[in-house]
Amino acid sequence: MVRIGDAPRVKRLLIGIALALTALFLVLPLVAIFAQALMRGIDVYWHNLSDSYTVAAIGLTLLVTLLTVPVNLIFGVFLAWLVTRFEFPGRRLLQTLIDIPFAVSPVVAGLVYLLLYGRNGWLGGWLDSHDIQIMFAWPGIVLATIFVTCPFVARELIPLMQAQGAREEEAAVTLGASGWTIFRRVTLPKIRHALLYGVILTNARAVGEFGAVSVVAGAIRGQTNTLPLQVEQLYQDYNTVGAFTSASLLALLALLTLAAKAALEWRAARRETAT
Amino acid sequence: MIASTLRMGRQRRVLPGFGLSLGVSLTFISLILLLPLTSLVGQLAQLSASQYWFLITDPRIVASYGVTLMAAVIAALFNAVFGLLMAWVLVRYEFPGKRLVDALMDLPFALPTAVAGVTLATLYSSSGWVGQLLEPLGISVAYTWVGIALAMAFTSIPFVVRTVQPVLEDLPAEVDEAAITLGAKDAHAFRRVILPHLWPALVTGTGLAFVRSLGEFGAVIFIAGGKPYETEITSLMIFVKLQEYDYAGASAVASIVLATSLALLLAINLWQGRFIKRLHGGRG
């Protein structure tokens, strides 16, 4: 069969340009991160990694991610269940609202939290008098990260659950199954991969969020520096190797994210051809 | 209203969990999304109209609108072309390493923006791998608007590729065949036959890339250098005002950024909806 652009000359040219641009814009930066991190050798790399501020940043990043992902997972599942299994007024509005974090600049996201919980904010005064600190401390970082990453799980689940319909769940109800049983035994197996994919995306963004977090964190070394903030701070201090050491951890995680995503898609495609 | 909603849900639906999922969703959306956003409105309400106008028309801020818009337009146009090319090559051709290239397209979403920022700034600085090649040619990227556009383009690469790719995959081979048997040349056939099919996805992807670029912060600030009136982007101006504890000024500028991106997102959704309706014979 003849198709447009199938002439060998056209094909070679287009593939050539595509690969060259991919190498320049995507591969080269990736290589540069690891090259810069390892510039002074592996010993310096390990030394930089075990720096106490870097270790503290890794710890804080893990804490933020461990709190953010389950919260958004639970919320995403409930929201998806709500908008795909029930008809009610305002359903479309809810679906639009959940997209807001994707449109909002991260700095603006940080700002609105600062306005709410900051010392002069609406709740700031009350929190201050009760000695609860949210801004410039880890709770603020967690809240801002939840804001920025909350659409991911719901966005993966909603189209899928919409397409699947509610027939099987309804059948389960007529057989007398309880809500939790229906979800666990009927719905969950069908949405497992989308759910996992949503979690992977949430996780990647939660670990790497910079703009919103830098507004609410206040960058106190060893206390409110997440790993991306640590990258920034070391870079501003002209400690390039140190900055790229922390960056290399984040890049490694990004590569793992891509691999997990590719594996999930590959399995989904294989199942499709099998049936 | 909620009470009547609850009753309706119970009457019409056999599935359990309506009240619980509505409660959880509304609580979450109110606390995490709406309450913080209303605090911005509250902050703005303390300003008089003339104060607000003065804050958002400050010459340095206005210059930052220009820089941000120009760089975002260039980044989006670059991505329209690059994304279309990548989608085409990944769907239509077979070559070694194709799956790897396909997976790499998502790198900008997986890589933290600050990491992208410091990496691009290092690569394109005058002593960097790419920068030192460009310097003799008289091209400087770091600390100019070119660098800003480059960083914006990097972070929004996946949008066009991932919106065009599925549409191209679903395009039946007959479309090509018809054009070719009619004797059309490749470029002509592509423009007249394929492009109209891809157009809605291409515009949507480019629009999303543009919105993302307008708000980008982490990837841009390192390569931008922050020369007032020249390489300051609007989200950096908000950040700077916050560091100076100028919450009113930061909020005023933020309201412009927020309104712009929400309006654009709405426009993209409407545009997309129109095409989906047309494709499904008005049943969308």
Boltz contact constraints between the chains, C-beta under 6 A:
constraints:
  - contact:
      token1: [A, 1]
      token2: [B, 173]
      max_distance: 6.0
  - contact:
      token1: [A, 2]
      token2: [B, 180]
      max_distance: 6.0
  - contact:
      token1: [A, 3]
      token2: [B, 176]
      max_distance: 6.0
  - contact:
      token1: [A, 4]
      token2: [B, 176]
      max_distance: 6.0
  - contact:
      token1: [A, 4]
      token2: [B, 186]
      max_distance: 6.0
  - contact:
      token1: [A, 4]
      token2: [B, 189]
      max_distance: 6.0
  - contact:
      token1: [A, 4]
      token2: [B, 190]
      max_distance: 6.0
  - contact:
      token1: [A, 5]
      token2: [B, 186]
      max_distance: 6.0
  - contact:
      token1: [A, 10]
      token2: [B, 186]
      max_distance: 6.0
  - contact:
      token1: [A, 11]
      token2: [B, 93]
      max_distance: 6.0
  - contact:
      token1: [A, 14]
      token2: [B, 89]
      max_distance: 6.0
  - contact:
      token1: [A, 15]
      token2: [B, 89]
      max_distance: 6.0
  - contact:
      token1: [A, 15]
      token2: [B, 93]
      max_distance: 6.0
  - contact:
      token1: [A, 15]
      token2: [B, 95]
      max_distance: 6.0
  - contact:
      token1: [A, 18]
      token2: [B, 85]
      max_distance: 6.0
  - contact:
      token1: [A, 18]
      token2: [B, 86]
      max_distance: 6.0
  - contact:
      token1: [A, 18]
      token2: [B, 89]
      max_distance: 6.0
  - contact:
      token1: [A, 22]
      token2: [B, 101]
      max_distance: 6.0
  - contact:
      token1: [A, 26]
      token2: [B, 104]
      max_distance: 6.0
  - contact:
      token1: [A, 26]
      token2: [B, 107]
      max_distance: 6.0
  - contact:
      token1: [A, 29]
      token2: [B, 119]
      max_distance: 6.0
  - contact:
      token1: [A, 32]
      token2: [B, 119]
      max_distance: 6.0
  - contact:
      token1: [A, 32]
      token2: [B, 123]
      max_distance: 6.0
  - contact:
      token1: [A, 33]
      token2: [B, 119]
      max_distance: 6.0
  - contact:
      token1: [A, 75]
      token2: [B, 28]
      max_distance: 6.0
  - contact:
      token1: [A, 78]
      token2: [B, 21]
      max_distance: 6.0
  - contact:
      token1: [A, 78]
      token2: [B, 24]
      max_distance: 6.0
  - contact:
      token1: [A, 78]
      token2: [B, 25]
      max_distance: 6.0
  - contact:
      token1: [A, 79]
      token2: [B, 25]
      max_distance: 6.0
  - contact:
      token1: [A, 81]
      token2: [B, 21]
      max_distance: 6.0
  - contact:
      token1: [A, 82]
      token2: [B, 21]
      max_distance: 6.0
  - contact:
      token1: [A, 82]
      token2: [B, 22]
      max_distance: 6.0
  - contact:
      token1: [A, 82]
      token2: [B, 25]
      max_distance: 6.0
  - contact:
      token1: [A, 85]
      token2: [B, 15]
      max_distance: 6.0
  - contact:
      token1: [A, 86]
      token2: [B, 9]
      max_distance: 6.0
  - contact:
      token1: [A, 86]
      token2: [B, 13]
      max_distance: 6.0
  - contact:
      token1: [A, 86]
      token2: [B, 18]
      max_distance: 6.0
  - contact:
      token1: [A, 88]
      token2: [B, 5]
      max_distance: 6.0
  - contact:
      token1: [A, 88]
      token2: [B, 9]
      max_distance: 6.0
  - contact:
      token1: [A, 97]
      token2: [B, 29]
      max_distance: 6.0
  - contact:
      token1: [A, 100]
      token2: [B, 33]
      max_distance: 6.0
  - contact:
      token1: [A, 103]
      token2: [B, 261]
      max_distance: 6.0
  - contact:
      token1: [A, 103]
      token2: [B, 262]
      max_distance: 6.0
  - contact:
      token1: [A, 103]
      token2: [B, 265]
      max_distance: 6.0
  - contact:
      token1: [A, 105]
      token2: [B, 215]
      max_distance: 6.0
  - contact:
      token1: [A, 105]
      token2: [B, 235]
      max_distance: 6.0
  - contact:
      token1: [A, 105]
      token2: [B, 257]
      max_distance: 6.0
  - contact:
      token1: [A, 106]
      token2: [B, 217]
      max_distance: 6.0
  - contact:
      token1: [A, 107]
      token2: [B, 217]
      max_distance: 6.0
  - contact:
      token1: [A, 107]
      token2: [B, 235]
      max_distance: 6.0
  - contact:
      token1: [A, 107]
      token2: [B, 238]
      max_distance: 6.0
  - contact:
      token1: [A, 107]
      token2: [B, 239]
      max_distance: 6.0
  - contact:
      token1: [A, 108]
      token2: [B, 254]
      max_distance: 6.0
  - contact:
      token1: [A, 108]
      token2: [B, 257]
      max_distance: 6.0
  - contact:
      token1: [A, 108]
      token2: [B, 258]
      max_distance: 6.0
  - contact:
      token1: [A, 111]
      token2: [B, 250]
      max_distance: 6.0
  - contact:
      token1: [A, 111]
      token2: [B, 254]
      max_distance: 6.0
  - contact:
      token1: [A, 112]
      token2: [B, 36]
      max_distance: 6.0
  - contact:
      token1: [A, 112]
      token2: [B, 37]
      max_distance: 6.0
  - contact:
      token1: [A, 112]
      token2: [B, 39]
      max_distance: 6.0
  - contact:
      token1: [A, 112]
      token2: [B, 40]
      max_distance: 6.0
  - contact:
      token1: [A, 113]
      token2: [B, 36]
      max_distance: 6.0
  - contact:
      token1: [A, 115]
      token2: [B, 39]
      max_distance: 6.0
  - contact:
      token1: [A, 115]
      token2: [B, 43]
      max_distance: 6.0
  - contact:
      token1: [A, 116]
      token2: [B, 36]
      max_distance: 6.0
  - contact:
      token1: [A, 116]
      token2: [B, 39]
      max_distance: 6.0
  - contact:
      token1: [A, 122]
      token2: [B, 39]
      max_distance: 6.0
  - contact:
      token1: [A, 146]
      token2: [B, 32]
      max_distance: 6.0
  - contact:
      token1: [A, 147]
      token2: [B, 32]
      max_distance: 6.0
  - contact:
      token1: [A, 169]
      token2: [B, 15]
      max_distance: 6.0
  - contact:
      token1: [A, 170]
      token2: [B, 14]
      max_distance: 6.0
  - contact:
      token1: [A, 173]
      token2: [B, 14]
      max_distance: 6.0
  - contact:
      token1: [A, 179]
      token2: [B, 16]
      max_distance: 6.0
  - contact:
      token1: [A, 179]
      token2: [B, 17]
      max_distance: 6.0
  - contact:
      token1: [A, 204]
      token2: [B, 110]
      max_distance: 6.0
  - contact:
      token1: [A, 208]
      token2: [B, 112]
      max_distance: 6.0
  - contact:
      token1: [A, 210]
      token2: [B, 113]
      max_distance: 6.0
  - contact:
      token1: [A, 210]
      token2: [B, 114]
      max_distance: 6.0
  - contact:
      token1: [A, 210]
      token2: [B, 218]
      max_distance: 6.0
  - contact:
      token1: [A, 211]
      token2: [B, 217]
      max_distance: 6.0
  - contact:
      token1: [A, 211]
      token2: [B, 218]
      max_distance: 6.0
  - contact:
      token1: [A, 228]
      token2: [B, 112]
      max_distance: 6.0
  - contact:
      token1: [A, 228]
      token2: [B, 114]
      max_distance: 6.0
  - contact:
      token1: [A, 231]
      token2: [B, 114]
      max_distance: 6.0
  - contact:
      token1: [A, 232]
      token2: [B, 114]
      max_distance: 6.0
  - contact:
      token1: [A, 235]
      token2: [B, 118]
      max_distance: 6.0
  - contact:
      token1: [A, 243]
      token2: [B, 118]
      max_distance: 6.0
  - contact:
      token1: [A, 247]
      token2: [B, 115]
      max_distance: 6.0
  - contact:
      token1: [A, 250]
      token2: [B, 112]
      max_distance: 6.0
  - contact:
      token1: [A, 250]
      token2: [B, 115]
      max_distance: 6.0
  - contact:
      token1: [A, 254]
      token2: [B, 110]
      max_distance: 6.0
  - contact:
      token1: [A, 254]
      token2: [B, 111]
      max_distance: 6.0
  - contact:
      token1: [A, 257]
      token2: [B, 110]
      max_distance: 6.0
  - contact:
      token1: [A, 258]
      token2: [B, 103]
      max_distance: 6.0
  - contact:
      token1: [A, 258]
      token2: [B, 106]
      max_distance: 6.0
  - contact:
      token1: [A, 258]
      token2: [B, 110]
      max_distance: 6.0
  - contact:
      token1: [A, 262]
      token2: [B, 103]
      max_distance: 6.0
